[in-house]
């Protein structure tokens, strides 16, 4: 039963106050978004006290305050975010304890020559991630092991209840947000994005992609991300404890914000930058953002989402071009892959990547890749709104991406 008998107004740091229903008041008391309260609850649930490094503050408090004051969460969204943050805190406590007891083993388990897939969002990077994960010499973090990283599975262990637990949660997620599966399908055993690993530091674009939290986003963009990549390295070392050493294949479009820190922590990293017509990317990305935001918060204006996504995409591509211009010594560490190239002949694109970096492409890997290509069905695309529906002028956006398109040979016109 939804309570609508009275409303209150909560003070906002900027702009107009947000109307709150009595249902909001009740759920605020049940699932209180307060950093100290959440930390104390996590400690009580686990019997542990120390969250380890990096420190969770001030990132946690800034995130929680931004969620409370800016996101306009509806009751279900509040419950989901409260549970998610609490579970992250409890996992941090347990990982900190485990890592204290295995510090020597982890220190002697290096991460060698990882591949990071980044670049334009909605440009085939998920498909590329899955393709590269088919190579038996590669390894990608799976959704279930990122969600539930303890205990470390033993070699030869074929069944893990955490896979079923993850699959159940994702099933419920698809019930709550059915449109999400048409734009970003995810399953328990598919490769997971780095933002989910970064979430354990509370400095992650995962929160930005799911909620409208401008204060937190501003904080994140100005932050030194070195602790985030140090955490990621330690997390990968944790996952590979007791396993044969393999080359990690990792993926997230938002690595563009941390390329300096990425190469500082992973100096032998390789980067695949994916490319696509920016106007196609914008249309797809705004649709995904709207679906995710609606799961947690009351609907916002499409034009606001469109303007923010267009600004963010331009900023990301400018950052990428600037970094590559400033670091010509890393040119051999980058390779560019276009969306048309990837979808028209995936195996050819993989061969080009391996050839450029002189990686051996074995016959078992080729067979696994071919099997995925033949079995992978295209996503069921819903009716896709036009850029005009999002308050974006295609000609204006095309002009703003001309430098990027000229540099990387991309079309920049609305289809």
N, C-alpha and C positions, 0 to 999 in steps of 0.2 A: 504494500500500500504506500503510495507516494503522498507525503504530507505537504499541503499547500495552503495552510490556513493563515500563516502570517509570514512576513519576510523581514529580514534585517539587512543592514548595510555594514559591510566590513571596510575598515579604513584602508585606503590604497595609497602607496607611496607616490604614484603619478596617475593623473587622469581621473576618470569617474569611478565612483564606488560601484561594487558589483552587488546586485541584489542576491540575497540568500534566502532560501526557503527554510521552513522549520525542519524539513528533512535534512538540509545541510547542517543545521545546528546540531541535530542529534548525531549525525555521522561524524561531525567534527569532534564530538566528545568520545565517540566509540573508537575512532581511528585518528588519533591526534597526530598531526604533522608537526612534530617538535623534535629537534635533533637530540636534545638531552634525554627526553622521554624515550625515544626510539633506542638510543644507545643503552640506557638502563634496562629496557625490556630485553634487548638482545643479550646483554650480560646475564640477566636473570634466567633466560631460556637455556643458555649454554653453560652457565657456571664458570665462564671465562671473563677476563677483564681487559686484556691487551689486544688492540687491533693491529699492532705491528706497523711496519712502514709501507708506503708513505703515510704521514698523518692524514686522518680523515677530515680534519678541520684546516682551513675555514670552508673547504668545498662543500661539506655536508650541510652546514648551516645556511650557506648562500643558496644551495639547491632547495632546501626545505622552505626557506622564506619566500623564494621565488614561486615555488609551487603553491604556497598558501595565499600569497598576495596577488599573483598575476595570472595563474593558469586557469582560473575559473573552473575548477574541477567539479564535476557532478558527483553524487554519492558513490556510484559504482567506480568512477575513476579514482576517487579518494581512496576507496578500499583497495583497489588494485595497486596504486602507487605506494600506499602505506605498507602493504604486504611485501611488495618488491624491495623497498628500502630496508625493511626489517630483515628480510632473508639475506640481502647483501651483507648487512652488518653481522649477522650470525655466521655466515660463511667466512667473512674476514677474520672473526675471532678464532674459528676452528683452523683456518689455514695458517694463521700466525702461530698457533700452538704446534701444528704439524711441522711447519718450516723450521721452528726453533730446534726440533729434534732431528731434522734431516738437512741441516745447513751444509755440512761437509759434502754429502752426496750431491746436493743440488749445485754446489760450487764447482764440482768436477763434471758437470753435465752441460757442456757448452751448446749454444745455438749457433750452428754453422750455416752461413750463406742463405738466410731465409729469403723467400720471395714475397714481396708485398704487392698486392694488386690494389690500385687506387685510380684516381682520375675522376672523370665525369660519373655522377650517379646515374643509374638507369641506363647504363651503356653496355650491358652484357657482362659486367664484372662477376656477378653471381654465377652465371653459366661458366665463365672462364675458371672461376675458383673450383667449381665442381669437376671440370675437365682435368685440371692439374692434379686434383686430389685422387684421380684414378690411377696415377702412376704409383706403383708399389714403393718406389724410392722416395716419394713425397709423403707428407703428413699434414693434415689440416685439423684444427680443433673442431670437434663435433659439438652440435648444440647441447646434447645431453651432458657431455663432460665439462662444458663451460658452466652450465647451470648447476651441476652437482659434482664439483671437482674432487670430493672426498668420498670414499678412499680411492687411492690410485688403483685402477684395475690391473690385475696381474696378467702377465703374458699368457696367452692361450685361453683366457677367460672369455667364453662365448656369449654368456647371458649376464645381463646386469639389470637389476630391478629399476635402476635409475633411467634406463632407456624407456621402460614402460611408464614410469612416472612423468618423464618429460613429454612423451607422446600424449598422455592424458591431459596434461596442462595445455599443450598446443591444440588439442581437440576442443577444449573449452574456449581457448582464445579464438578459434575459427567460428565457434557458435556466437561469441560476443561481437566479433568483427568479421562477418563473412566476406566483406569486400576485400579485406587484407590478403586473403588467399589468392585473389585474382591478380594482385599487383606485386605481392612479395611473399610467395609460398615458402614455408619453412617447416622442416620435419626434424624429428629427434636426432637422426643420424646424418643430416646434411652438414656441410661445413658452416661454421658460425663466423660472424663478423667480429673484428677486433674491438668494436665499440662495446660489445658485451663483456669482454675481458677488462676493458678500461673502466667499466661501470663500478668495479670493486674499489676503485680509487675515488669515486664520486666526481671524477673529472672526465666526463664522457658525453659525446654527442648523442648517445642513446636517449638521454633525457630531453635534449633539445628537439629530437625528431618526434617525440611522442607528446610533448606539451609545449604550450606557448609560455616560455619563461625567459623574457628578454634580459632581465638582470643577471641571471645565471649564465646566459649565453655570452653576455659582455664580459663577465668574469672569466669564462672559459677561453675566450679568444685572446685575452691578455695574459693568460697564465703560462708559466714555464712548464712544458709537458715532459721534461726529463723524468720526473718521478713516475709518470704514467708508463713510459716505455721501459723503465727499470722494472716496474711491476709486471709488465707484459713478459719481459724476458724471464723473470722468476716464475711466473705462472706457466710458461711453456716448459721450463726446466722441471717444474713439478709434474706436468702431464707426461713427460718423457722418462720419469724416474723408472729405472729397471727395464726400459725398452731399448731396442737397437736404435742407434742414432739415425735419423732421417732428416731430410731438408723440409723445413716448415714452409707451407704456402698459406699466406695470410691475406686478409682482404678488408678494406674499408675505404670509401671515398674520402673520408675526413682525415686521412693521413696527410693530406695536403697542408693541414694546419700545424703539423709537427715534423716536417721533413728534416729540419736541422737536428732535432732531438732524436729522431729515428736513426739517422746515420751516426749520431754520437754514441748511441747504445748498441746499434747493430752496424758496425762499420763495413762489414762485408755483405750488406743487404743488396738485393736486386729489386728493382721497381718496374712493374708493368703499368703504364698509364693508358687507360681506356678512353676512347673518344667517340662522340656521337654528335649529330646535329643538335646544337644547344636548344633550339626551339622544341624539338621532340623531347629532349630531356626535361625541359621546363614543364611541359604539359603532363608528362608522366609523373614527375616528382611532386608537383602540386597535388595531383590526385592522391598519391600515396600519403602525403603529409595530412591531407584532409581526413583520410580514413583513420590514421593513427590518432590524430588530435580528437576526433569525435569519440573514440573509445574512452578517452579520459576526461574530456571537458565538454562543456556546452559549445555548440557550433559557433565558429567565428566567421567573419566575412571572407568570402573567396578572394576578393581583391586584396585584402590584407595578407593572406597566405601567398597569393601570387607575387605581390611586390616583395615580400621577404625572401621567397625562394629565388626570384630573379636576382636580387641583390647578392644573396649568398653565393649563387652559382658564379656570377661574374667575379666576385672576390676570390673564390677558390681557384678559378682558372688564371686569374692575374697572379695569385701567389705561386701557382705552379710554374708559370712562365718565368717569373722573377727568380725563383729558386734555381731553375735549370740554367738561366743566364748567369747567375752568380757563381755557379759551381760547374764549370766546364770539365773539371777533373773527374766528375762523376758521370759524364755523358755515357760511358760504356756500361754503366749500371742501370740505365733506363732503356726501355723499349716501348714503342707505341703500337697499340692495337686498336683498330677501328671496329665499331659495331657492325657495319656491313661486312667487313672481312670475317668477323667471328661467326656471324650467323650463316653466311653463305658457304663457308668451308672451314669448320672448326678445327679439323685435324691439320689442315695446312697451316693455320695460324699457330697451332701448338708446335708444329715442326719448325716454323720460323723462329719462335722464341728459343727453343732448345738449340737450334743451330747458331743463333747469335751469341748465346752464352756458353756454347760448347758443352752443353749438358747431354749425356747419353740418353737417347730415347729408345728404350728396349721394346722388343716385340710384345711381351706381356702388357706393357703400358699402352702400346698402340691398340691392342685388342680390347683392353678395358675402356679406353677412350671411345673407340668405335661403338662399343656396346651402349655406353651412355648416350652417345649421339643418336643412335637408332631407337632407343627406348624413351628418350626424354620428349614428352609432348609439350607443345606450346601452351603457355598460360591462356586461360580463358579471359580475354580482355573485355571488361564492361564498356559501355558507351563512354568514350573519352571526350570530355568537354574541350572546347577550343581555348586558345590563349585569350581570346576576347571574353570568354565566359569568366576568366580569372582576372579581368581588368587589365590585361596586358596587351599592348599594341605590338603585333608581330614585326612590323617594320622598325619600330623603335628598338625592340629587343635584338633584332637582327643586326642593326647598326652597332649596338653595344658589344656584340661578340665578334665583330669583324676581325680584330687582331688575332684572336684565338683561332678562328676558322682559317684565316690565311696561313697561319703558322703550321697548323696540323692538317690542312687539306680537307676541312669539313664543310659540307653544305650548311648554310644558315638561312633556311627558308621554311615557312610553314607548309606542311603537306596537306 
